Amino acid sequence: MESIQKKSSDRRVNKGDRIKQIFAFVSMAGFAGSAIFGMVSLFSSGLSSQHQQKPVAAAVSQESLLAAQERGYITVLQREPQNQTALEGLANVRLEMNNAKGAIEPLEKLVKLHPDRADYQALLAQAKGK
């Protein structure tokens, strides 16, 4: 009789352990699923917002970069009005900014300082629209 009670209690323990294992597995699967879902949502929203903002930021940064370069060349030319590198840079930046009228002054200085340079003369003619 003791052996029958022992077997039935062993079965109860086994069923109890099995239920605990199933519950633990279901709990872990639910947690993992919710964590994965949250991470996927986080990354997909982050990636989509980056793609939407990138072209605007690139356009603004290109314009601001050119403006900063222009200010830098102007600062150098205030100290050294005949600096060839600064004059070239200022003319090129203004041409990139579609400011042909603004590029004429530094190009005229370059032609005066280096009359033998045909490329300066060509750029000046181009800026003047000839």
DSSP file (Angstrom, degrees, kcal/mol; ACC not computed):
  #  RESIDUE AA STRUCTURE BP1 BP2  ACC     N-H-->O    O-->H-N    N-H-->O    O-->H-N    TCO  KAPPA ALPHA  PHI   PSI    X-CA   Y-CA   Z-CA
    1    1 A M     >        0   0    0      0, 0.0     4,-2.0     0, 0.0     5,-0.2   0.000 360.0 360.0 360.0 -36.9    0.0    0.0    0.0
    2    2 A E  H  >  +     0   0    0      1,-0.2     4,-2.6     2,-0.2     5,-0.2   0.883 360.0  54.9 -63.2 -36.9    2.9    2.3    0.7
    3    3 A S  H  > S+     0   0    0      1,-0.2     4,-2.3     2,-0.2    -1,-0.2   0.863 106.2  51.1 -66.8 -34.3    4.3    1.7   -2.7
    4    4 A I  H  > S+     0   0    0      2,-0.2     4,-2.2     1,-0.2    -1,-0.2   0.916 112.7  45.9 -68.3 -42.4    0.9    2.8   -4.3
    5    5 A Q  H  X S+     0   0    0     -4,-2.0     4,-2.2     2,-0.2    -2,-0.2   0.886 112.4  51.3 -66.0 -38.3    0.9    6.0   -2.3
    6    6 A K  H  X S+     0   0    0     -4,-2.6     4,-2.2     2,-0.2    -2,-0.2   0.911 110.4  48.4 -65.3 -42.3    4.5    6.6   -3.1
    7    7 A K  H  X S+     0   0    0     -4,-2.3     4,-2.1     1,-0.2    -2,-0.2   0.908 112.1  48.7 -64.8 -41.8    3.9    6.2   -6.9
    8    8 A S  H  X S+     0   0    0     -4,-2.2     4,-1.9     1,-0.2    -1,-0.2   0.873 111.9  48.7 -68.2 -35.3    0.8    8.5   -6.8
    9    9 A S  H  X S+     0   0    0     -4,-2.2     4,-2.1     2,-0.2    -1,-0.2   0.861 109.9  52.8 -70.9 -34.8    2.8   11.2   -4.9
   10   10 A D  H  X S+     0   0    0     -4,-2.2     4,-2.5     2,-0.2    -2,-0.2   0.894 108.6  50.5 -63.8 -39.5    5.7   10.8   -7.4
   11   11 A R  H  X S+     0   0    0     -4,-2.1     4,-2.7     2,-0.2    -2,-0.2   0.899 109.1  51.0 -66.0 -39.3    3.2   11.3  -10.2
   12   12 A R  H  X S+     0   0    0     -4,-1.9     4,-2.6     2,-0.2    -2,-0.2   0.903 111.0  48.2 -64.1 -40.7    1.8   14.4   -8.6
   13   13 A V  H  X S+     0   0    0     -4,-2.1     4,-2.8     2,-0.2     5,-0.2   0.922 112.0  49.3 -64.9 -43.7    5.3   15.8   -8.2
   14   14 A N  H  X S+     0   0    0     -4,-2.5     4,-2.3     2,-0.2    -2,-0.2   0.912 112.8  46.8 -62.9 -42.4    6.1   15.1  -11.8
   15   15 A K  H  X S+     0   0    0     -4,-2.7     4,-2.4     2,-0.2    -2,-0.2   0.898 112.9  50.1 -65.8 -39.4    2.8   16.7  -12.9
   16   16 A G  H  X S+     0   0    0     -4,-2.6     4,-2.2     2,-0.2    -2,-0.2   0.917 112.0  46.9 -64.4 -43.6    3.6   19.7  -10.7
   17   17 A D  H  X S+     0   0    0     -4,-2.8     4,-2.4     2,-0.2    -1,-0.2   0.893 111.6  52.0 -63.1 -39.9    7.1   20.0  -12.1
   18   18 A R  H  X S+     0   0    0     -4,-2.3     4,-2.5    -5,-0.2    -2,-0.2   0.903 109.3  48.9 -65.2 -41.4    5.8   19.7  -15.6
   19   19 A I  H  X S+     0   0    0     -4,-2.4     4,-2.7     2,-0.2    -1,-0.2   0.904 111.4  50.4 -64.4 -41.1    3.2   22.5  -15.1
   20   20 A K  H  X S+     0   0    0     -4,-2.2     4,-2.5     2,-0.2    -2,-0.2   0.900 110.9  49.2 -63.7 -39.9    5.9   24.7  -13.6
   21   21 A Q  H  X S+     0   0    0     -4,-2.4     4,-2.6     2,-0.2    -2,-0.2   0.918 112.3  47.2 -64.9 -44.3    8.2   24.0  -16.6
   22   22 A I  H  X S+     0   0    0     -4,-2.5     4,-2.7     2,-0.2     5,-0.2   0.929 113.1  48.9 -63.3 -44.9    5.4   24.8  -19.1
   23   23 A F  H  X S+     0   0    0     -4,-2.7     4,-2.4     1,-0.2    -2,-0.2   0.915 112.1  48.8 -60.9 -43.5    4.5   28.0  -17.2
   24   24 A A  H  X S+     0   0    0     -4,-2.5     4,-2.6     2,-0.2    -1,-0.2   0.912 112.1  48.9 -63.1 -42.7    8.2   29.0  -17.1
   25   25 A F  H  X S+     0   0    0     -4,-2.6     4,-2.6     2,-0.2    -2,-0.2   0.933 112.3  47.2 -63.4 -46.2    8.5   28.4  -20.9
   26   26 A V  H  X S+     0   0    0     -4,-2.7     4,-2.3     1,-0.2    -2,-0.2   0.894 113.0  50.1 -62.6 -40.3    5.3   30.3  -21.7
   27   27 A S  H  X S+     0   0    0     -4,-2.4     4,-2.4    -5,-0.2    -2,-0.2   0.929 112.3  46.1 -64.0 -45.8    6.5   33.2  -19.5
   28   28 A M  H  X S+     0   0    0     -4,-2.6     4,-2.8     1,-0.2     5,-0.2   0.901 112.3  50.8 -65.0 -40.7    9.9   33.3  -21.1
   29   29 A A  H  X S+     0   0    0     -4,-2.6     4,-2.5     2,-0.2    -1,-0.2   0.909 111.5  48.3 -64.0 -41.3    8.5   33.2  -24.6
   30   30 A G  H  X S+     0   0    0     -4,-2.3     4,-2.3    -5,-0.2    -2,-0.2   0.919 113.3  47.0 -64.3 -43.7    6.1   36.0  -23.8
   31   31 A F  H  X S+     0   0    0     -4,-2.4     4,-2.4     2,-0.2    -2,-0.2   0.936 113.6  47.7 -62.9 -46.8    8.9   38.2  -22.4
   32   32 A A  H  X S+     0   0    0     -4,-2.8     4,-2.6     1,-0.2     5,-0.2   0.908 112.0  50.8 -62.2 -41.8   11.2   37.5  -25.3
   33   33 A G  H  X S+     0   0    0     -4,-2.5     4,-2.5    -5,-0.2    -1,-0.2   0.922 111.7  46.0 -63.0 -44.2    8.5   38.2  -27.8
   34   34 A S  H  X S+     0   0    0     -4,-2.3     4,-2.2     2,-0.2    -1,-0.2   0.884 113.2  50.4 -67.9 -36.5    7.5   41.5  -26.2
   35   35 A A  H  X S+     0   0    0     -4,-2.4     4,-2.3     2,-0.2    -2,-0.2   0.924 112.4  46.4 -66.1 -43.7   11.2   42.5  -25.9
   36   36 A I  H  X S+     0   0    0     -4,-2.6     4,-2.6     2,-0.2     5,-0.2   0.919 111.9  51.3 -64.2 -43.6   11.9   41.7  -29.6
   37   37 A F  H  X S+     0   0    0     -4,-2.5     4,-2.3    -5,-0.2    -1,-0.2   0.911 110.7  49.1 -60.0 -42.9    8.7   43.6  -30.7
   38   38 A G  H  X S+     0   0    0     -4,-2.2     4,-2.3     2,-0.2    -1,-0.2   0.907 112.0  47.5 -63.8 -42.5    9.8   46.6  -28.7
   39   39 A M  H  X S+     0   0    0     -4,-2.3     4,-2.7     2,-0.2     5,-0.2   0.906 111.5  50.3 -66.7 -41.2   13.3   46.6  -30.2
   40   40 A V  H  X S+     0   0    0     -4,-2.6     4,-2.5     1,-0.2     5,-0.2   0.920 111.9  48.2 -63.0 -43.0   12.0   46.2  -33.7
   41   41 A S  H  X S+     0   0    0     -4,-2.3     4,-2.1    -5,-0.2     5,-0.2   0.912 112.2  49.9 -62.4 -42.5    9.6   49.1  -33.2
   42   42 A L  H  X S+     0   0    0     -4,-2.3     4,-2.0     1,-0.2    -2,-0.2   0.941 114.7  42.1 -62.2 -49.5   12.4   51.2  -31.8
   43   43 A F  H  X S+     0   0    0     -4,-2.7     4,-2.6     1,-0.2     5,-0.2   0.886 113.7  51.5 -68.8 -38.5   14.8   50.6  -34.6
   44   44 A S  H  X S+     0   0    0     -4,-2.5     4,-2.1    -5,-0.2    -1,-0.2   0.896 112.2  46.1 -68.2 -37.7   12.2   50.9  -37.4
   45   45 A S  H  X S+     0   0    0     -4,-2.1     4,-1.9    -5,-0.2    -1,-0.2   0.883 113.7  50.1 -70.7 -36.2   11.0   54.3  -36.1
   46   46 A G  H  X S+     0   0    0     -4,-2.0     4,-1.7    -5,-0.2    -2,-0.2   0.907 112.3  46.4 -66.1 -42.0   14.6   55.5  -35.6
   47   47 A L  H  X S+     0   0    0     -4,-2.6     4,-2.0     1,-0.2    -2,-0.2   0.900 112.0  50.0 -68.5 -40.5   15.6   54.5  -39.1
   48   48 A S  H  X S+     0   0    0     -4,-2.1     4,-1.4    -5,-0.2    -1,-0.2   0.876 110.6  49.6 -68.7 -35.1   12.5   56.0  -40.8
   49   49 A S  H  X S+     0   0    0     -4,-1.9     4,-1.7     2,-0.2    -1,-0.2   0.854 109.5  52.8 -71.4 -32.6   13.0   59.3  -39.0
   50   50 A Q  H  X S+     0   0    0     -4,-1.7     4,-1.7     1,-0.2    -2,-0.2   0.915 108.3  49.8 -66.1 -42.1   16.7   59.4  -40.0
   51   51 A H  H  < S+     0   0    0     -4,-2.0    -1,-0.2     1,-0.2    -2,-0.2   0.829 111.5  49.1 -67.3 -30.9   15.8   58.9  -43.7
   52   52 A Q  H  < S+     0   0    0     -4,-1.4     4,-0.4     1,-0.2    -1,-0.2   0.846 117.1  39.6 -76.7 -33.4   13.2   61.6  -43.6
   53   53 A Q  H  X S+     0   0    0     -4,-1.7     4,-2.2     1,-0.1     5,-0.2   0.676  96.5  80.4 -90.4 -17.9   15.5   64.2  -42.0
   54   54 A K  H  X S+     0   0    0     -4,-1.7     4,-2.5     1,-0.2     5,-0.2   0.913  90.1  47.7 -62.1 -49.9   18.7   63.4  -43.8
   55   55 A P  H  > S+     0   0    0      0, 0.0     4,-2.2     0, 0.0    -1,-0.2   0.894 113.6  48.7 -61.8 -38.1   18.2   65.3  -47.1
   56   56 A V  H  > S+     0   0    0     -4,-0.4     4,-2.4     2,-0.2     5,-0.2   0.933 113.1  47.1 -65.3 -45.4   17.0   68.5  -45.3
   57   57 A A  H  X S+     0   0    0     -4,-2.2     4,-2.6     1,-0.2    -1,-0.2   0.880 111.2  51.9 -64.1 -37.9   20.0   68.4  -43.0
   58   58 A A  H  X S+     0   0    0     -4,-2.5     4,-2.0    -5,-0.2    -1,-0.2   0.906 110.7  47.5 -66.0 -41.2   22.4   67.8  -45.9
   59   59 A A  H  X S+     0   0    0     -4,-2.2     4,-1.9    -5,-0.2    -2,-0.2   0.918 114.8  45.7 -66.4 -43.1   21.0   70.7  -47.8
   60   60 A V  H  X S+     0   0    0     -4,-2.4     4,-2.7     1,-0.2     5,-0.2   0.911 112.8  49.9 -66.2 -42.3   21.2   73.0  -44.8
   61   61 A S  H  X S+     0   0    0     -4,-2.6     4,-2.4    -5,-0.2    -1,-0.2   0.855 108.4  53.0 -68.4 -33.1   24.7   71.9  -43.9
   62   62 A Q  H  X S+     0   0    0     -4,-2.0     4,-2.2     2,-0.2    -1,-0.2   0.930 112.7  44.4 -66.1 -44.5   26.0   72.4  -47.4
   63   63 A E  H  X S+     0   0    0     -4,-1.9     4,-2.3     1,-0.2    -2,-0.2   0.924 115.8  46.6 -64.9 -44.4   24.7   76.0  -47.5
   64   64 A S  H  X S+     0   0    0     -4,-2.7     4,-2.4     1,-0.2    -1,-0.2   0.859 110.5  54.0 -68.1 -33.6   26.0   76.7  -44.0
   65   65 A L  H  X S+     0   0    0     -4,-2.4     4,-2.3    -5,-0.2    -1,-0.2   0.930 110.1  46.3 -64.2 -45.1   29.4   75.1  -44.9
   66   66 A L  H  X S+     0   0    0     -4,-2.2     4,-2.4     2,-0.2    -2,-0.2   0.902 112.4  50.7 -63.9 -40.5   29.7   77.4  -47.9
   67   67 A A  H  X S+     0   0    0     -4,-2.3     4,-2.3     2,-0.2    -1,-0.2   0.900 110.7  49.3 -64.4 -39.9   28.7   80.4  -45.9
   68   68 A A  H  X S+     0   0    0     -4,-2.4     4,-2.1     2,-0.2    -2,-0.2   0.898 110.8  49.8 -66.1 -40.0   31.3   79.5  -43.2
   69   69 A Q  H  X S+     0   0    0     -4,-2.3     4,-2.4     2,-0.2    -2,-0.2   0.911 109.3  52.1 -64.1 -41.3   34.0   79.1  -45.8
   70   70 A E  H  X S+     0   0    0     -4,-2.4     4,-2.3     1,-0.2    -2,-0.2   0.931 109.5  48.8 -60.1 -46.0   33.1   82.4  -47.4
   71   71 A R  H  X S+     0   0    0     -4,-2.3     4,-2.2     1,-0.2    -1,-0.2   0.885 110.3  52.5 -61.5 -38.5   33.4   84.1  -43.9
   72   72 A G  H  X S+     0   0    0     -4,-2.1     4,-2.0     2,-0.2    -2,-0.2   0.921 109.9  46.8 -64.3 -44.2   36.8   82.5  -43.4
   73   73 A Y  H  X S+     0   0    0     -4,-2.4     4,-2.4     1,-0.2    -1,-0.2   0.889 111.3  52.2 -65.2 -38.5   38.2   83.7  -46.7
   74   74 A I  H  X S+     0   0    0     -4,-2.3     4,-1.5    -5,-0.2    -1,-0.2   0.902 108.1  51.9 -63.9 -40.1   36.9   87.2  -46.0
   75   75 A T  H  X S+     0   0    0     -4,-2.2     4,-1.0     2,-0.2    -2,-0.2   0.913 110.8  47.2 -62.2 -43.3   38.6   87.2  -42.6
   76   76 A V  H >X S+     0   0    0     -4,-2.0     4,-3.1     1,-0.2     3,-0.6   0.915 110.2  52.9 -64.1 -42.2   41.9   86.2  -44.2
   77   77 A L  H 3< S+     0   0    0     -4,-2.4    -1,-0.2     1,-0.2    -2,-0.2   0.752 100.7  61.1 -69.4 -23.1   41.6   88.8  -46.9
   78   78 A Q  H 3< S+     0   0    0     -4,-1.5    -1,-0.2    -3,-0.2    -2,-0.2   0.854 115.4  34.0 -67.8 -33.5   41.0   91.5  -44.3
   79   79 A R  H << S+     0   0    0     -4,-1.0    -2,-0.2    -3,-0.6    -1,-0.2   0.851 136.4  23.3 -85.4 -39.3   44.5   90.7  -42.9
   80   80 A E    ><  -     0   0    0     -4,-3.1     3,-1.9    -5,-0.1    -1,-0.2  -0.778  66.5-177.8-130.8  86.4   46.1   89.8  -46.2
   81   81 A P  T 3  S+     0   0    0      0, 0.0    -1,-0.1     0, 0.0    -4,-0.1   0.678  83.8  48.1 -63.4 -17.4   44.3   91.5  -49.2
   82   82 A Q  T 3  S+     0   0    0     31,-0.0     2,-0.6     4,-0.0    -5,-0.1   0.157  72.8 138.0-109.0  19.2   46.5   89.9  -51.8
   83   83 A N    <>  -     0   0    0     -3,-1.9     4,-2.3     1,-0.2     5,-0.2  -0.536  40.5-158.4 -69.5 112.6   46.5   86.3  -50.5
   84   84 A Q  H  > S+     0   0    0     -2,-0.6     4,-2.6     1,-0.2     5,-0.2   0.890  87.9  50.7 -62.9 -42.8   46.1   84.2  -53.6
   85   85 A T  H  > S+     0   0    0      1,-0.2     4,-2.6     2,-0.2    -1,-0.2   0.909 112.4  46.4 -63.7 -42.7   44.7   81.2  -51.9
   86   86 A A  H  > S+     0   0    0      2,-0.2     4,-2.7     1,-0.2    -1,-0.2   0.883 112.5  50.4 -68.6 -38.0   42.0   83.2  -50.1
   87   87 A L  H  X S+     0   0    0     -4,-2.3     4,-2.3     2,-0.2    -2,-0.2   0.932 113.1  45.8 -64.8 -44.6   41.1   85.1  -53.3
   88   88 A E  H  X S+     0   0    0     -4,-2.6     4,-2.7     2,-0.2    -2,-0.2   0.936 114.4  48.5 -61.3 -46.6   40.8   81.8  -55.2
   89   89 A G  H  X S+     0   0    0     -4,-2.6     4,-2.7    -5,-0.2     5,-0.2   0.905 111.4  49.1 -61.8 -43.2   38.8   80.2  -52.4
   90   90 A L  H  X S+     0   0    0     -4,-2.7     4,-2.4     2,-0.2    -1,-0.2   0.918 112.7  47.7 -63.3 -43.9   36.4   83.1  -52.1
   91   91 A A  H  X S+     0   0    0     -4,-2.3     4,-2.1    -5,-0.2    -2,-0.2   0.932 114.0  46.9 -63.2 -45.0   35.8   83.2  -55.8
   92   92 A N  H  X S+     0   0    0     -4,-2.7     4,-2.3     2,-0.2    -2,-0.2   0.909 112.2  49.6 -64.1 -42.3   35.2   79.5  -56.0
   93   93 A V  H  X S+     0   0    0     -4,-2.7     4,-1.8     1,-0.2    -1,-0.2   0.924 111.6  48.6 -63.3 -44.1   32.8   79.5  -52.9
   94   94 A R  H  <>S+     0   0    0     -4,-2.4     5,-3.2     1,-0.2    -1,-0.2   0.866 110.4  51.1 -66.3 -34.7   30.8   82.4  -54.4
   95   95 A L  H ><5S+     0   0    0     -4,-2.1     3,-1.4     3,-0.2    -1,-0.2   0.897 109.3  50.9 -67.0 -38.6   30.5   80.6  -57.7
   96   96 A E  H 3<5S+     0   0    0     -4,-2.3    -2,-0.2     1,-0.3    -1,-0.2   0.823 107.9  53.0 -65.4 -30.7   29.3   77.5  -55.9
   97   97 A M  T 3<5S-     0   0    0     -4,-1.8    -1,-0.3    -5,-0.2    -2,-0.2   0.359 119.2-114.3 -83.8   6.3   26.7   79.6  -54.1
   98   98 A N  T < 5S+     0   0    0     -3,-1.4     2,-0.5     1,-0.2    -3,-0.2   0.858  76.0 134.5  60.5  38.1   25.6   80.9  -57.5
   99   99 A N     >< +     0   0    0     -5,-3.2     4,-1.2     1,-0.2    -1,-0.2  -0.678  17.2 160.4-114.4  72.5   26.8   84.4  -56.6
  100  100 A A  H  > S+     0   0    0     -2,-0.5     4,-0.8     1,-0.2     3,-0.3   0.873  73.4  55.6 -64.8 -37.4   28.6   85.3  -59.8
  101  101 A K  H >> S+     0   0    0      1,-0.2     3,-0.6     2,-0.2     4,-0.6   0.892 107.3  49.7 -63.0 -38.7   28.5   89.0  -59.0
  102  102 A G  H 34 S+     0   0    0      1,-0.2    -1,-0.2     2,-0.2    -2,-0.2   0.760 106.8  56.3 -70.2 -24.8   30.2   88.4  -55.7
  103  103 A A  H 3X S+     0   0    0     -4,-1.2     4,-1.7    -3,-0.3    -1,-0.2   0.660  90.2  75.8 -80.6 -16.0   32.9   86.4  -57.4
  104  104 A I  H <X S+     0   0    0     -4,-0.8     4,-2.6    -3,-0.6     5,-0.2   0.926  89.7  54.0 -64.1 -45.9   33.9   89.2  -59.8
  105  105 A E  H  X S+     0   0    0     -4,-0.6     4,-1.9     1,-0.2    -1,-0.2   0.935 111.8  41.5 -59.1 -51.8   35.8   91.3  -57.2
  106  106 A P  H  > S+     0   0    0      0, 0.0     4,-2.1     0, 0.0    -1,-0.2   0.871 115.0  52.8 -65.9 -31.8   38.2   88.6  -56.1
  107  107 A L  H  X S+     0   0    0     -4,-1.7     4,-2.3     2,-0.2    -2,-0.2   0.886 106.7  52.1 -68.8 -36.9   38.7   87.4  -59.6
  108  108 A E  H  X S+     0   0    0     -4,-2.6     4,-2.2     2,-0.2    -1,-0.2   0.904 109.8  49.8 -64.0 -39.8   39.6   90.9  -60.8
  109  109 A K  H  X S+     0   0    0     -4,-1.9     4,-2.6    -5,-0.2    -2,-0.2   0.902 110.2  50.7 -63.5 -40.3   42.2   91.1  -58.0
  110  110 A L  H  X S+     0   0    0     -4,-2.1     4,-2.5     1,-0.2    -2,-0.2   0.896 109.6  49.7 -65.0 -39.1   43.6   87.7  -59.1
  111  111 A V  H  < S+     0   0    0     -4,-2.3    -1,-0.2     2,-0.2    -2,-0.2   0.892 112.3  48.5 -66.6 -38.8   43.8   88.9  -62.7
  112  112 A K  H  < S+     0   0    0     -4,-2.2    -2,-0.2     1,-0.2    -1,-0.2   0.914 116.4  42.4 -65.5 -42.2   45.6   92.0  -61.6
  113  113 A L  H  < S+     0   0    0     -4,-2.6    -2,-0.2     1,-0.3    -1,-0.2   0.838 130.8  24.5 -73.8 -32.5   48.0   90.1  -59.4
  114  114 A H    ><  +     0   0    0     -4,-2.5     3,-1.6    -5,-0.2    -1,-0.3  -0.643  64.7 165.7-134.0  75.2   48.6   87.3  -62.0
  115  115 A P  T 3  S+     0   0    0      0, 0.0    -1,-0.1     0, 0.0    -4,-0.1   0.696  74.7  64.5 -67.3 -16.8   47.9   88.6  -65.5
  116  116 A D  T 3  S+     0   0    0      1,-0.0     2,-0.9     4,-0.0    -5,-0.1   0.589  78.1  97.3 -81.4 -10.1   49.7   85.6  -67.0
  117  117 A R    <>  -     0   0    0     -3,-1.6     4,-1.3    -7,-0.2     3,-0.3  -0.709  51.4-173.2 -86.5 108.2   47.1   83.1  -65.6
  118  118 A A  H  > S+     0   0    0     -2,-0.9     4,-2.4     1,-0.2     5,-0.2   0.798  81.0  63.1 -69.8 -29.4   44.5   82.4  -68.3
  119  119 A D  H  > S+     0   0    0      1,-0.2     4,-2.3     2,-0.2    -1,-0.2   0.873 102.2  49.9 -66.5 -35.4   42.3   80.4  -66.0
  120  120 A Y  H  > S+     0   0    0     -3,-0.3     4,-2.3     2,-0.2    -1,-0.2   0.916 111.5  48.9 -65.8 -41.8   41.7   83.5  -63.8
  121  121 A Q  H  X S+     0   0    0     -4,-1.3     4,-2.3     2,-0.2    -2,-0.2   0.885 111.2  49.8 -65.0 -38.3   40.8   85.5  -66.9
  122  122 A A  H  X S+     0   0    0     -4,-2.4     4,-2.4     2,-0.2    -1,-0.2   0.917 111.3  48.3 -67.1 -43.0   38.4   82.7  -68.1
  123  123 A L  H  X S+     0   0    0     -4,-2.3     4,-2.6     2,-0.2    -2,-0.2   0.888 111.2  51.2 -64.1 -38.3   36.7   82.5  -64.8
  124  124 A L  H  X S+     0   0    0     -4,-2.3     4,-2.1     2,-0.2    -2,-0.2   0.919 110.6  47.9 -65.1 -43.1   36.3   86.3  -64.7
  125  125 A A  H  X>S+     0   0    0     -4,-2.3     5,-2.9     1,-0.2     4,-0.7   0.896 112.5  50.0 -62.6 -39.8   34.8   86.3  -68.1
  126  126 A Q  H ><5S+     0   0    0     -4,-2.4     3,-0.6     3,-0.2    -2,-0.2   0.909 110.1  49.7 -65.1 -42.0   32.4   83.6  -67.1
  127  127 A A  H 3<5S+     0   0    0     -4,-2.6    -1,-0.2     1,-0.2    -2,-0.2   0.858 110.3  50.2 -66.4 -34.3   31.4   85.4  -63.9
  128  128 A K  H 3<5S-     0   0    0     -4,-2.1    -1,-0.2    -5,-0.2    -2,-0.2   0.611 117.4-116.1 -78.9 -10.8   30.7   88.6  -65.9
  129  129 A G  T <<5       0   0    0     -4,-0.7    -3,-0.2    -3,-0.6    -2,-0.1   0.757 360.0 360.0  85.2  25.7   28.6   86.5  -68.3
  130  130 A K      <       0   0    0     -5,-2.9    -4,-0.2    -6,-0.2    -5,-0.1   0.436 360.0 360.0 -94.1 360.0   30.8   87.0  -71.4
